[in-house]
Amino acid sequence: MLEVTHLVRRFGTKTAVDDVSFAVEPGALTGFVGGNGAGKTTTMRMIMGVLAIHGGEVRWGGHPVTVADRRSFGYMPEERGLYPKQPVRDQLVYLARLRGLSAAEGRRRTTELLERFGLGDRGKDKLESLSLGNQQRVQIAAAVVAQPAALVLDEPFSGLDPVAVDSMADLLAEYAGQGVPVLFSSHQLDLVERLCDRLVILANGRVVAQGSAAQLREAGALRYRLRAGTDTGWLNDFAGVGVVERNGPAVLLELTGATTDQVLTEALARGSVQEFAEVRPSVAEIFREVTA
């Protein structure tokens, strides 16, 4: 298990990461989300030892992480670090050998990954000759070429088309299925909600919410959608009800004192009711609420 406990990082007088704690369980996909400047990239760089830690610690397998531990991690930085003028295949094999694979195994893994990402015929091409999306595919391959014990990926889905997003999601799910802890950041909240076992939400350098998507949604404000066959303007003056939004005949409500029975009884007394249902917030709505 990869653990971050009370992590702190300062830049001059600014505290960029402030007492951040969370765990990435073996076999789990953990989504790391937050607005620009929230502290995601800084936290990931501390996990990987790229930045010094000013407080707290990173733990791996129950002990403080070591340089040797980090060599077994797959890392994809925010600022891509491959060589633009070098052939794609040569770079991946080189990186695999740096991580301890034999030349033969490095070539096998490289071929496998390039084929998987639809780049089997581009191995001899220089990286700079590829489209930005294909360069992103190569960067992902570099992170996983040595069969990592953990994955730390900063915006791995950025710039990928829908087909590549699906391929990447399948790849991460396979590693998680093998017991690998996977931490990745993304601004695509619908994707994070769909893929992740757990989410960690950062704002201003602090964790403001974490848990599974279901747990976060259950903790969010409960609302109700009422769809009636008659005008619902009466709800504006109904005691204990707040109208959140209207969308044609449907009204989204918050109950601030009234009961569901009271609202439904009144609605039926005024005409037909096509729908009266609970509405839990999406992860995107929760994100906006906790980071506001």
Summary of the structure (lengths in Angstrom):
residues: 292
radius of gyration: 23.8
end to end distance: 31.2
largest distance: 77.5
contacts: 917
relative contact order: 0.14
helix: 37%
strand: 30%
